[in-house]
Amino acid sequence: MALSTALALCVTQSACQPGRRSDRITVASAGRITSLDPAQASTFGALQLLSALGDTLYKRTAEGKLTPALASALPEISDGGLTVTIPLREDVLFHDGTRFDAEAMAFSLRRFLEIGTLSYVIGDRITAVEAPETYQLRLRLSRPSSSLENLLTATNLTPVSPRAYQDHQDRFLNDRFIGTGAYKLTSFRAVQQRLEPFKQYWGPSPSNAGLDLIYLSNSTALFGAMRSGEVDVLLSDSIDEDQRLALNRMAAEGRLREGQGPSLVIGYITLLSNTPPLQNPVLRQALALSLDRDLINKRVSHGLRPPLFSLVPPGLPGGDLKPWPRHDAARARNLFIEAGYCNGKVFNLPFTYRSNVPADRLMALTWQAQIQRDLADCLSLKLDGVESTTVYRQLGEGAFQAVMLDWRGAYPDPEAYLAPLLSCKESQGSICKRGEAAISGSFWTAPGLETTLLKSDRSRGDARQRDLERVEQMAAQGAAYIPVWLVKPRAWSSTSLATPEFDGNGQVVLARLQDQR
């Protein structure tokens, strides 16, 4: 019987007994993995897996410190910020035994630039990748970039073996991965992968004998498997809020261990701003004022998803700003009246939530009830649950008037949050015709926004803080996005294991999972 099937059955059968059955560790999360190619991977599960199988040039510690990984020292920036020189380690091998060097890293970066589907990760910053010496990498930039150092921690820039990928330079390799990480992949299915320690790894050996990663279809199966002891570690990306609270209580009682990572996931609403009625900024501003985040935090997450008033998570530069307004039903009513509603005319807003994300549905129901309480004569929400893959596919087509989404930056920097939502290459007034703002489903921009956004990635220190503040003030005024909440990643383990640790990019450090018995 497949492990995932056995675990699903175990949830409903009292005969399942807790206790570990081997020196390997079983890690469970939701969903499935369809691509292991760094040039394509975008889901939490795929990036978490790649972080165990590969390395990046630099890493962020949980405290936010930039440290070399495949690089041997911090980058040297010259030529007015347009040239970045990176020395590389000389003791690294890929899983196929080939040597990691500057040419290998250049191969991987050029491949990403050529076929990478997540164009916002690099944008147009890198114009050339060079290998002037065997263990020296050189990047030529189109402009100075204050976020470049954090960019080099992005999992999507994990190097792959040029020999193993020589026939996939211009196409994806989805079901295999040959990298430099602490583990090598020995078995791959969309719902289960087997990882073995890589004996020739350049860094510290994993603290365990190997990992089995499994993906269950729903929160009930995940919760039951963790509670029964059929899995050793549970990642929290798709757990129902009531079950998340129950796991927290079990950890507080000493029956589980709970690890917490940096809050790098934001939940937000996207409003379609390029067509009536939401083309009217007054109406969008009224919607922003109508949202009671404190109530939603209390009712949906039992206080585990704090209210968010920025597109940048707190702790990152610019993240402590709060340019979006708090709930104010009276001000919202005045704006709805200004937009032509209330007094006998109700604005009926179709609101889409991802049907396979439990918190989305609760958020939608809570907001709907809150609107009925506060503004029933002005606004009504018509809820529609749509599976997330369909939402992502149709977002750039302008299919949704209002939709609940979340975002996790590819690296811990405000650029990784603002550019994917606000960047626009071609605009007409306040409508974005081409760019990330169109792909993200808002189609909104503002005169001077793109210039200020680019300026914020050139500046540093206090100057950057001022530029970021200006960007977010413009975005808050435009109200094409409404930040809702902040999500802190959690992972639970059995008491026989060490508490799960997170890195500065919000991923569990799987190599540090170890039996403490």
C-alpha positions as CSV (number, residue, x, y, z in Angstrom):
1,M,0.0,0.0,0.0
2,A,1.3,3.5,-0.9
3,L,2.4,5.4,2.2
4,S,0.1,8.3,1.4
5,T,-2.9,6.0,1.1
6,A,-1.9,4.2,4.4
7,L,-1.7,7.5,6.2
8,A,-5.1,8.6,4.9
9,L,-6.6,5.4,6.1
10,C,-4.9,5.7,9.5
11,V,-6.7,9.0,10.1
12,T,-10.0,7.1,10.4
13,Q,-8.7,4.0,12.2
14,S,-8.0,3.9,15.9
15,A,-5.6,1.0,15.5
16,C,-2.9,3.3,14.2
17,Q,-0.3,3.6,16.9
18,P,2.1,6.5,17.4
19,G,5.8,6.0,17.4
20,R,8.6,6.1,14.9
21,R,9.2,3.0,12.8
22,S,12.7,3.8,11.4
23,D,15.6,6.1,11.6
24,R,14.2,8.0,8.6
25,I,12.0,11.0,9.1
26,T,8.6,11.4,7.4
27,V,7.6,15.0,6.6
28,A,4.0,15.8,5.6
29,S,2.4,18.7,3.9
30,A,-0.5,19.4,1.5
31,G,-0.7,19.4,-2.3
32,R,1.5,17.7,-4.8
33,I,4.7,18.6,-6.7
34,T,4.4,18.8,-10.5
35,S,7.8,20.3,-11.3
36,L,11.2,20.1,-9.6
37,D,12.9,22.5,-12.1
38,P,14.1,25.6,-10.3
39,A,13.3,27.6,-13.5
40,Q,9.6,26.7,-13.0
41,A,9.0,25.7,-9.4
42,S,6.7,28.1,-7.6
43,T,4.7,26.2,-4.9
44,F,5.7,26.1,-1.3
45,G,6.2,22.3,-1.4
46,A,8.5,22.5,-4.5
47,L,10.7,25.3,-3.1
48,Q,10.9,23.6,0.3
49,L,12.1,20.4,-1.5
50,L,14.6,22.2,-3.6
51,S,16.0,23.9,-0.6
52,A,17.0,20.4,0.7
53,L,18.3,19.1,-2.6
54,G,20.2,22.2,-3.7
55,D,22.1,25.3,-2.5
56,T,22.1,28.9,-3.4
57,L,25.0,31.4,-3.5
58,Y,23.9,33.0,-0.3
59,K,21.5,32.2,2.6
60,R,19.7,34.3,5.1
61,T,19.8,33.1,8.7
62,A,16.7,33.1,10.8
63,E,18.0,36.4,12.3
64,G,18.2,37.9,8.8
65,K,22.0,37.8,8.4
66,L,23.3,37.2,4.8
67,T,25.9,34.4,4.8
68,P,27.8,32.7,2.0
69,A,26.8,29.2,0.9
70,L,28.1,28.3,-2.5
71,A,29.8,31.6,-2.6
72,S,33.0,31.8,-0.5
73,A,32.6,35.4,0.5
74,L,30.1,38.3,0.3
75,P,29.8,39.9,-3.2
76,E,32.0,42.7,-4.4
77,I,30.1,45.5,-6.0
78,S,31.9,47.9,-8.4
79,D,31.5,50.0,-11.5
80,G,28.9,52.2,-9.8
81,G,26.8,49.3,-8.8
82,L,26.7,47.7,-12.2
83,T,29.2,44.9,-11.7
84,V,28.9,42.2,-9.1
85,T,31.8,39.8,-8.5
86,I,31.2,36.6,-6.5
87,P,34.0,34.2,-5.4
88,L,32.9,30.6,-5.2
89,R,33.7,27.6,-3.1
90,E,36.2,25.2,-4.6
91,D,35.0,22.0,-2.8
92,V,31.5,21.5,-4.1
93,L,30.3,18.6,-6.2
94,F,26.9,18.0,-7.9
95,H,25.0,14.8,-7.1
96,D,26.3,13.3,-10.4
97,G,29.9,13.8,-9.3
98,T,30.6,16.8,-11.6
99,R,32.4,19.8,-10.2
100,F,30.5,23.0,-9.3
101,D,32.4,26.1,-10.6
102,A,31.7,29.5,-12.2
103,E,30.8,27.9,-15.5
104,A,28.2,25.7,-13.8
105,M,26.7,28.6,-11.9
106,A,26.7,30.7,-15.1
107,F,24.9,27.8,-17.0
108,S,22.2,27.7,-14.4
109,L,21.6,31.5,-14.3
110,R,21.6,31.8,-18.1
111,R,19.1,28.9,-18.2
112,F,16.9,30.7,-15.8
113,L,17.1,33.9,-17.7
114,E,16.2,32.1,-20.9
115,I,13.3,29.8,-19.8
116,G,12.4,30.9,-16.2
117,T,8.7,31.3,-15.8
118,L,9.0,33.6,-12.8
119,S,10.3,36.6,-14.6
120,Y,9.7,38.9,-11.7
121,V,12.5,37.1,-9.7
122,I,15.2,38.8,-11.7
123,G,13.2,41.3,-13.8
124,D,15.6,43.0,-16.2
125,R,18.4,43.6,-13.7
126,I,21.0,41.0,-14.9
127,T,22.2,41.7,-18.5
128,A,25.1,39.3,-18.6
129,V,26.5,36.3,-16.6
130,E,30.3,35.8,-16.9
131,A,32.8,33.3,-15.6
132,P,36.2,35.2,-15.8
133,E,37.9,32.6,-13.6
134,T,37.2,29.0,-12.6
135,Y,35.8,30.0,-9.3
136,Q,34.8,33.5,-9.9
137,L,31.3,34.6,-11.1
138,R,30.6,38.0,-12.5
139,L,27.1,39.6,-13.0
140,R,26.6,42.6,-15.2
141,L,23.5,44.7,-14.2
142,S,21.3,47.0,-16.1
143,R,21.1,49.3,-13.1
144,P,22.3,49.3,-9.5
145,S,20.1,47.1,-7.3
146,S,19.9,47.3,-3.5
147,S,17.9,44.0,-3.4
148,L,20.5,42.0,-5.4
149,E,22.2,40.4,-2.4
150,N,18.8,39.1,-1.2
151,L,17.9,38.0,-4.7
152,L,20.9,35.7,-4.7
153,T,19.3,33.7,-1.8
154,A,16.2,32.9,-4.0
155,T,15.7,29.1,-4.3
156,N,14.8,29.5,-8.0
157,L,18.5,30.4,-8.6
158,T,19.6,27.0,-7.2
159,P,22.3,25.7,-9.6
160,V,21.8,22.5,-11.6
161,S,24.4,20.2,-13.1
162,P,25.3,21.3,-16.7
163,R,26.0,17.6,-17.6
164,A,22.6,16.4,-16.3
165,Y,20.7,19.3,-17.9
166,Q,22.6,19.6,-21.2
167,D,19.6,18.4,-23.1
168,H,17.3,20.7,-21.1
169,Q,18.9,24.0,-21.5
170,D,15.8,25.4,-23.2
171,R,13.1,23.2,-21.6
172,F,12.1,22.0,-18.2
173,L,13.2,18.9,-16.4
174,N,10.3,18.3,-14.0
175,D,10.7,14.8,-12.5
176,R,14.5,14.8,-11.6
177,F,16.9,17.1,-9.9
178,I,20.7,17.1,-9.8
179,G,22.0,19.8,-7.5
180,T,24.6,20.3,-4.8
181,G,22.5,19.9,-1.7
182,A,22.8,17.9,1.5
183,Y,20.3,15.4,0.1
184,K,20.0,13.7,-3.2
185,L,16.7,12.6,-4.7
186,T,16.4,8.8,-5.0
187,S,12.6,8.5,-5.8
188,F,10.1,11.0,-7.1
189,R,6.3,11.0,-7.4
190,A,4.1,14.0,-7.3
191,V,2.8,12.9,-3.8
192,Q,5.9,11.3,-2.4
193,Q,9.7,11.8,-2.6
194,R,12.6,9.9,-1.0
195,L,15.8,11.8,0.0
196,E,19.1,10.3,1.0
197,P,22.1,12.1,2.5
198,F,24.6,13.1,-0.1
199,K,27.9,11.6,1.2
200,Q,30.1,14.0,-0.7
201,Y,28.3,17.1,0.5
202,W,30.6,20.1,1.0
203,G,28.8,21.2,4.2
204,P,27.7,19.6,7.5
205,S,26.1,16.2,7.0
206,P,22.3,16.0,7.6
207,S,21.4,15.2,11.2
208,N,19.1,12.3,10.1
209,A,19.4,9.2,8.0
210,G,17.1,10.4,5.2
211,L,13.7,11.9,4.6
212,D,10.4,10.7,3.1
213,L,8.3,13.7,2.0
214,I,4.6,13.0,1.5
215,Y,1.7,15.2,0.4
216,L,-1.8,14.5,1.6
217,S,-4.9,15.8,0.0
218,N,-6.6,17.7,2.8
219,S,-6.2,19.2,6.2
220,T,-8.1,16.4,8.1
221,A,-5.7,13.8,6.7
222,L,-2.6,15.9,7.7
223,F,-3.9,16.6,11.1
224,G,-4.9,13.0,11.8
225,A,-1.5,11.7,10.6
226,M,0.4,14.1,12.9
227,R,-1.8,13.5,15.9
228,S,-1.6,9.7,15.5
229,G,2.2,9.7,15.1
230,E,2.1,8.3,11.6
231,V,4.2,11.3,10.4
232,D,7.1,12.8,12.3
233,V,6.9,16.4,11.0
234,L,4.0,18.5,9.6
235,L,4.4,21.7,7.7
236,S,1.6,24.2,8.2
237,D,0.9,25.6,4.7
238,S,-2.6,24.2,4.3
239,I,-4.0,23.3,7.7
240,D,-7.5,24.4,8.8
241,E,-7.3,27.2,11.3
242,D,-9.1,25.1,14.0
243,Q,-6.7,22.3,13.5
244,R,-3.7,24.7,13.5
245,L,-5.0,26.0,16.9
246,A,-5.3,22.4,18.2
247,L,-1.7,21.7,17.2
248,N,-0.5,24.8,18.9
249,R,-2.3,23.7,22.1
250,M,-0.7,20.3,21.8
251,A,2.7,21.9,21.6
252,A,1.9,24.1,24.6
253,E,1.0,21.0,26.5
254,G,4.3,19.3,25.6
255,R,2.7,16.7,23.3
256,L,4.4,18.1,20.2
257,R,7.2,20.5,19.3
258,E,6.4,23.6,17.3
259,G,8.9,25.7,15.3
260,Q,8.0,29.1,13.9
261,G,9.6,30.9,11.0
262,P,9.8,34.6,9.8
263,S,6.4,36.0,8.7
264,L,7.0,36.3,5.0
265,V,3.5,35.4,3.6
266,I,0.9,38.1,3.1
267,G,-2.8,37.6,2.4
268,Y,-4.4,40.3,0.3
269,I,-7.4,41.1,-2.0
270,T,-6.8,42.0,-5.6
271,L,-9.4,44.4,-7.2
272,L,-9.9,44.5,-11.0
273,S,-9.2,48.2,-11.7
274,N,-9.2,48.5,-15.5
275,T,-13.0,48.1,-16.1
276,P,-16.1,49.5,-14.4
277,P,-17.3,49.5,-11.7
278,L,-13.9,49.0,-9.8
279,Q,-12.2,51.3,-12.3
280,N,-13.5,54.0,-9.9
281,P,-10.8,54.6,-7.2
282,V,-13.4,55.9,-4.8
283,L,-15.2,52.6,-4.8
284,R,-11.9,50.7,-4.2
285,Q,-11.1,53.0,-1.3
286,A,-14.5,52.4,0.2
287,L,-13.9,48.6,0.0
288,A,-10.6,49.1,1.8
289,L,-12.3,50.9,4.6
290,S,-15.0,48.3,4.8
291,L,-12.7,45.5,5.8
292,D,-12.5,44.7,9.6
293,R,-9.2,42.9,9.8
294,D,-9.3,42.6,13.6
295,L,-12.6,40.8,13.4
296,I,-11.3,38.5,10.6
297,N,-8.1,37.8,12.6
298,K,-10.2,36.8,15.6
299,R,-12.9,34.8,13.8
300,V,-10.8,33.1,11.2
301,S,-7.4,32.4,12.8
302,H,-8.0,32.8,16.5
303,G,-5.4,35.5,16.5
304,L,-2.8,33.6,14.6
305,R,-3.0,35.9,11.5
306,P,-2.4,39.5,12.6
307,P,-3.9,42.3,10.6
308,L,-1.7,43.7,7.8
309,F,-1.7,47.3,6.5
310,S,1.2,47.0,4.0
311,L,2.2,45.0,1.0
312,V,5.6,44.4,2.7
313,P,5.9,42.1,5.7
314,P,7.0,43.8,8.9
315,G,10.7,43.3,9.6
316,L,11.7,44.0,6.0
317,P,12.7,47.5,4.9
318,G,9.5,49.5,4.5
319,G,7.5,46.8,6.2
320,D,6.8,48.7,9.4
321,L,4.8,51.3,7.4
322,K,1.0,51.1,7.6
323,P,-0.3,53.2,4.7
324,W,-3.6,51.2,4.3
325,P,-6.5,52.5,6.5
326,R,-8.1,50.6,9.3
327,H,-11.7,49.6,9.3
328,D,-14.0,52.6,9.3
329,A,-17.6,51.9,8.3
330,A,-18.7,55.5,8.5
331,R,-16.0,56.7,6.1
332,A,-16.7,53.7,3.9
333,R,-20.4,54.7,3.7
334,N,-19.5,58.3,2.7
335,L,-17.3,57.0,-0.1
336,F,-19.9,54.5,-1.3
337,I,-22.4,57.4,-1.4
338,E,-19.9,59.5,-3.4
339,A,-19.6,56.6,-5.8
340,G,-23.4,56.5,-6.3
341,Y,-24.4,53.7,-3.9
342,C,-26.4,53.4,-0.7
343,N,-29.8,55.1,-0.4
344,G,-31.6,52.3,-2.3
345,K,-28.7,51.2,-4.5
346,V,-26.5,48.3,-3.4
347,F,-23.1,47.5,-4.9
348,N,-23.1,43.8,-5.5
349,L,-19.5,42.6,-5.6
350,P,-18.5,39.1,-6.8
351,F,-15.8,38.0,-4.4
352,T,-13.7,34.9,-5.3
353,Y,-11.8,32.8,-2.8
354,R,-9.7,29.8,-3.4
355,S,-11.9,26.8,-2.6
356,N,-8.9,24.6,-1.6
357,V,-7.5,27.1,0.9
358,P,-9.5,26.7,4.1
359,A,-8.7,30.2,5.5
360,D,-9.8,31.9,2.3
361,R,-13.4,30.6,2.7
362,L,-13.6,31.6,6.3
363,M,-12.3,35.0,5.5
364,A,-14.9,35.4,2.8
365,L,-17.7,34.3,5.0
366,T,-16.6,36.6,7.8
367,W,-16.2,39.6,5.6
368,Q,-19.6,38.9,4.0
369,A,-21.3,38.8,7.5
370,Q,-19.4,41.9,8.7
371,I,-20.6,43.8,5.6
372,Q,-24.1,42.7,6.2
373,R,-23.8,44.1,9.8
374,D,-22.1,47.4,8.9
375,L,-23.0,48.3,5.3
376,A,-25.9,46.2,4.1
377,D,-27.6,49.1,2.3
378,C,-24.4,49.9,0.4
379,L,-22.5,46.7,-0.3
380,S,-23.2,43.0,-0.7
381,L,-20.7,40.3,-1.4
382,K,-21.5,37.4,-3.7
383,L,-19.1,34.6,-2.8
384,D,-17.6,32.2,-5.4
385,G,-15.1,29.4,-4.5
386,V,-12.7,28.5,-7.3
387,E,-9.8,26.0,-7.1
388,S,-6.5,27.8,-6.8
389,T,-4.9,26.6,-10.0
390,T,-7.8,27.9,-12.0
391,V,-7.5,31.3,-10.2
392,Y,-3.8,31.6,-11.0
393,R,-4.4,30.6,-14.6
394,Q,-7.2,33.2,-15.2
395,L,-5.9,36.0,-13.0
396,G,-4.1,37.8,-15.8
397,E,-7.2,37.5,-18.0
398,G,-9.1,39.9,-15.7
399,A,-11.5,37.1,-14.8
400,F,-12.1,38.2,-11.2
401,Q,-13.6,41.5,-9.9
402,A,-12.2,40.8,-6.4
403,V,-10.2,37.8,-5.3
404,M,-8.4,36.6,-2.2
405,L,-4.8,35.6,-2.7
406,D,-1.5,35.3,-0.8
407,W,2.0,36.0,-1.7
408,R,5.4,34.9,-0.5
409,G,8.4,36.8,-1.9
410,A,11.0,34.7,-3.7
411,Y,13.5,36.3,-1.4
412,P,13.3,38.4,1.8
413,D,13.3,41.9,0.4
414,P,10.5,44.5,-0.3
415,E,11.4,44.4,-4.0
416,A,10.1,40.8,-4.0
417,Y,6.7,41.9,-2.9
418,L,6.2,45.3,-4.6
419,A,7.6,44.6,-8.0
420,P,5.4,41.4,-8.7
421,L,2.3,43.4,-7.8
422,L,3.0,46.9,-9.0
423,S,5.6,46.8,-11.8
424,C,4.2,48.0,-15.1
425,K,6.1,48.2,-18.5
426,E,3.3,49.8,-20.5
427,S,0.5,51.9,-19.2
428,Q,-2.3,54.3,-20.2
429,G,-3.2,56.6,-17.3
430,S,-3.9,54.4,-14.3
431,I,-4.3,51.2,-16.3
432,C,-1.4,48.8,-16.7
433,K,-1.4,47.3,-20.2
434,R,1.7,45.1,-19.8
435,G,3.7,44.1,-16.8
436,E,3.4,42.3,-13.5
437,A,0.5,44.5,-12.4
438,A,-1.5,43.1,-15.3
439,I,-0.4,39.5,-14.7
440,S,-1.4,39.9,-11.0
441,G,-5.0,40.7,-12.0
442,S,-5.3,44.3,-10.8
443,F,-4.2,46.1,-14.0
444,W,-3.5,49.1,-11.9
445,T,-0.7,51.7,-12.0
446,A,-0.3,55.4,-11.4
447,P,1.8,58.1,-13.0
448,G,5.3,58.0,-11.5
449,L,4.8,54.7,-9.7
450,E,7.1,52.7,-11.9
451,T,9.8,55.3,-11.7
452,T,9.6,55.5,-7.9
453,L,9.6,51.7,-7.7
454,L,12.8,51.5,-9.7
455,K,14.3,54.3,-7.7
456,S,13.5,52.4,-4.5
457,D,15.6,49.4,-5.7
458,R,18.6,51.7,-6.6
459,S,18.7,53.6,-3.3
460,R,19.9,52.4,0.1
461,G,19.4,53.3,3.8
462,D,17.2,56.2,4.7
463,A,16.8,57.1,1.0
464,R,15.4,53.7,0.2
465,Q,13.1,53.9,3.2
466,R,11.6,57.1,1.8
467,D,11.2,55.7,-1.7
468,L,9.5,52.6,-0.3
469,E,7.2,54.7,1.7
470,R,6.2,56.7,-1.4
471,V,5.6,53.5,-3.4
472,E,3.3,52.1,-0.7
473,Q,1.4,55.4,-0.2
474,M,0.7,55.5,-3.9
475,A,-0.5,51.9,-3.8
476,A,-2.7,52.5,-0.8
477,Q,-4.3,55.5,-2.4
478,G,-4.9,53.5,-5.6
479,A,-6.4,50.7,-3.4
480,A,-6.2,48.1,-6.2
481,Y,-4.8,45.8,-3.5
482,I,-6.1,45.4,0.1
483,P,-3.7,43.8,2.5
484,V,-5.6,41.5,4.9
485,W,-3.2,39.4,7.1
486,L,0.2,38.2,7.8
487,V,1.0,34.5,8.0
488,K,3.8,33.0,10.2
489,P,4.9,29.6,9.0
490,R,4.8,26.8,11.5
491,A,6.0,23.3,11.6
492,W,5.3,20.6,14.2
493,S,7.3,17.6,15.1
494,S,6.9,14.6,17.5
495,T,8.5,15.0,20.9
496,S,11.2,12.5,19.9
497,L,12.6,15.0,17.4
498,A,14.3,18.4,17.8
499,T,12.1,21.4,17.3
500,P,11.9,22.3,13.5
501,E,14.1,25.3,12.6
502,F,13.5,27.8,9.8
503,D,15.9,29.8,7.7
504,G,15.6,33.5,6.8
505,N,13.6,32.7,3.7
506,G,10.8,30.9,5.7
507,Q,11.8,27.3,4.8
508,V,12.3,24.5,7.3
509,V,15.9,23.4,7.5
510,L,15.2,19.7,6.8
511,A,18.8,18.7,7.3
512,R,18.6,19.7,11.0
513,L,15.7,17.5,11.8
514,Q,17.0,14.9,14.2
515,D,16.0,12.2,16.6
516,Q,16.7,13.2,20.2
517,R,16.1,9.9,21.8
